[in-house]
Amino acid sequence: MQRRHWKIGLLSIMIAISNMAFIPNLAPAPAPNPPPGPDRFSVIAVEYTAHEWNLLAWKNKAFICSIIIDHEGMPLPEEVFRDCGNTIYKKWVTQPPCIIREYKTCEGYYAVLITSQQKEKEISMQLAPASAWISLEDCEYVPSASTNICETLPTLVITGQEPLPNESIIQIAGTYEGESFDCNETHICKFHIPETDEDGATVEFWSYSSYGDSSPVFTAEVRVQLADEGDPDQLYWYVDVLSSQWQGNAVATCSDSWGVFPPVGGVPEWLSTPTQSEELSSDIPYTYLAANLILQGAVDASSCTDGGLAPGNLVNQCGLEKSRDAVTAWQNQFDELILNTANETGVPARLIKNLFARESQFWPGIFQDVGDTGLGQLTENGADTTLFWNPSFYNQFCPLVMDAGTCEAKYMNLDEEQQVALRRALVGSVDATCEDCPLGLDLTQADFSIGVFAHTMIANCEQTGQVVYNYTGKSPGDAASYEELWKFTLVNYNAGGGCLADAITNATRGGAALTWENLSPYLTGACSGAVDYVNDISK
């Protein structure tokens, strides 16, 4: 993200009046010497059982070397190398098996356990480092817009944290756009933030500990924009912070990983999450949903021609009218769960609902036996994206299918058979089809699947960021706006990373800006369906 100069100079930063937090020197100064960073270890004594093995020659039982190990069982090859040297090690690992009754003709060596005894050794343990966190004071968070509103220039609060007992944070320091600040003898640093341009400003910050080291250096991007409401007597500011150390309400989804601020004043409506589930309510006469409700007997359309269905099990106009109330009730039954999932995962509620409307019209089964499954029509390829690009979800889901030991490996490190099993299990988890259930659906399974699709969307936003970087050479936030990146994420979800990569390459040829308007004409052939898909969901 390119940074421009502050609209109000750094010298105009106002010191917060506080007996705990202050900035003693705001004059321009060179950046401080780099802090030392975490440097804390503790040496502890532990008891263990030392096993002494002797390596002897098969031919004459001559002593070769002694090996000391701290575990049960035979010495490991690397332990033979450590205690006996490279020549003995090579012979040990390449010698043929020995038949005991013919041991006099055997080549190489054999190991004999000589003794075991309790001993004590010292080991070095890394201790938890100091840290620092960033927040705002006297500002109100607006959930529906995913932004903070402050009636005065906001107060930035940096708080140091020391996890070790008997130690404390003794100083907070950092830089604003390369100019240094520090707050001595305190674990909290407070100061007002001047208005910035739309790209915001870079803050680096860290804490010093009485232990003698410091926390790592943390970074935050802070944007402060005056709301243009036309009333000079009611000024307020929109404030957004992107940082791994942010302690306020969750930022707009994927903002931090993309390194991009949402639009000033909050996200567009289709990327928003309302405060009440009733605000997600809709009454669209979905034809595919209506046909399924008639086919499953949830709607009585017997008074209509052909029972309300045209050839191919398509609903006719009479069937659509008969099913209108049921269709409205059905499409809104998931709203509370969608809202809860949005609040838990950060994926916008309206995006989730629009996605389900476009993909399945809220019928959570398998579409025409083509493998597209559930409310969001997950495929095996889509499951692969979820498991690869959303490691935290993989860590939660894998142990439900395989043993925990297997799941300790990353998804990419599993063998192909294990990956296939996981992908199919994930697709199966969103399939609510149930022959013995009312309407042929297990709605409990459908409810569970809403969270899966939210995590799938997070995975797609991560992959989209990587694709943008790979094919532009820029970070996602430098290459495109927040809303455009979400549209590219929908392309990735619907058509795949290959379609997105090709379109980016063509759209940016000659230095053109990476926008949806410039990219969408290059979604052609098998990728062309993504254009209407994105326009429909983001309308």
C-alpha positions, 0 to 999 in steps of 0.5 A: 500500500503506497503511503502519502504525507499526512494531511496534518503534520506530525508535529501537530499530534496532541499529547493525551492528558494522562498520568500513565501515558505521554509522549515526551518529545514530538520533535522530528527525530531519526528512527530509534535504534532497532530494539533487541527483540525477544531474547529470553531463555531459561536453563532447567534441570530435568531427570532422565534415564541414560541407557549405555549401549556397546557396539561390538564386532560380529567376528570377534566380539571386539568393542567398537564404541559406546553409545549413550541414549535417553530413550527406550529401544535400540540406538537410532542411526543418528546416535550411532553417527554422533558417538561412533563416527562416520565410518562406523555409521556407514557400516552400521546402516548398510550391513546385511541382516545376521542369522544368529546361528551363523553369526561367526560369518556375519559382517559388521556390528551388533549392539548390547545394552550395558547399563541404565541409570538415572541422570540429570541434564540441563536444557534451555527453554525459550520463554514467552516474549513481551508483546504490545497491542493497539486499540482506540479510545472513545470511539464507537464501532459500527458493526454494519459498516465494519468501521469505527466512528470517533467524535473527536480526533481518535486516541490511539492506545498502545499497551505493553504486555509482559507474560513473565512474573516479577517482570514488567513493561518499562517503556513503549516506543515506535515510529509514525511514518518513520519519526520516533516516539516513546513513552517512558516508565509506563506500559501504556502509550496514548496520543491523538492521531491526526487525519490521514489520507485515504491510504492511511499511515504506518505505525511501528511499535514495540515494548521494552521489558525489565527483563532486558529485552523487547517485544518484536516490532509490530506494524499497524496501518491507521487511517483517519478520515473526516466524515463529509456530512456537511455540518461543521458543528457535528464533525466525526471521523472514520477510523480503521486499523489494520494490525495483527495486534489490533484489540478492537472489533474485528476489521472487515474480512480479509482486510488484514491479509490483503493489506487494504482498507475497506472503503471510507465510511464502511463496506458496501451493503453486499459486504455488510453484516446487519445487527438483526437477522430480520434485516437479511429477510428476502421474498424472491420467487425462486423457481428451482426452490419452488420446484423442489418444494413441490416435488417433495410434497411441501407445497400442494400444487395439485390444482395446477396443470401437471401439478405445478411442474413443466417438463424437466421438473421446472415449476410453471407459473401456477406452481410458482404462485402456489409455492410463494409463501413456502418459498419465502419462509424457506429462504429466510429460515437460515438467516439467524445461523447466517448472522451468527456465522458471520459474527463468528468468522467475519465473513459478511452475512449478506455475502453468504446469503447472496452466495446461497441464493445464487448457488442453490436457491437455498436447497441444500442437496446435490444439484442434478447429480453433477457433484455440486453440493449443499447451500453453496454448491461445494465441489471436490476442487472447492474442498481442496481450496478450503483445506489448503488455503485455510489451515486453521479450518483444516486443523479443526476438520481433519481430526473429525476424519482421521487420527490426530497424528496424521492431521499434524502434517499440513494438508499439502504433506498428506499423501494423495489418498488421504487428501482425497478422503478429506476432500470427499468428507468435506463435500459430504459434510455439506450434503443435506440429502437424506432419503429417510428425512422429511423432504429428503433433507437433513436440515441439521446438516444444512445448518452445520454447512453454513460454517463450512462455506464461510471458512471456504470463502476465507480460503478463497480470499487467501488464495485470491490474494496470492494469485493477485500477488503472483500475477501483478508483483504487488501486494493485493492492497496495492493492486486493487481496492477492497471491493474489487478484491472481493469480486475477484474472490468470487471469481476464484470461488466460482471459476477457479484460480486459473481463470482469475490468473488469466484474466488478471494477466490480460487486464493489466497488460499495458499497465491498466488498473486492476478493476472489475470493469477492466478484468471482467471482459477477459473472463471468456470461454469456460470462465465467462459464467463468472461475470454474471455470477459476480454481478448477481452476488454483488448487486 
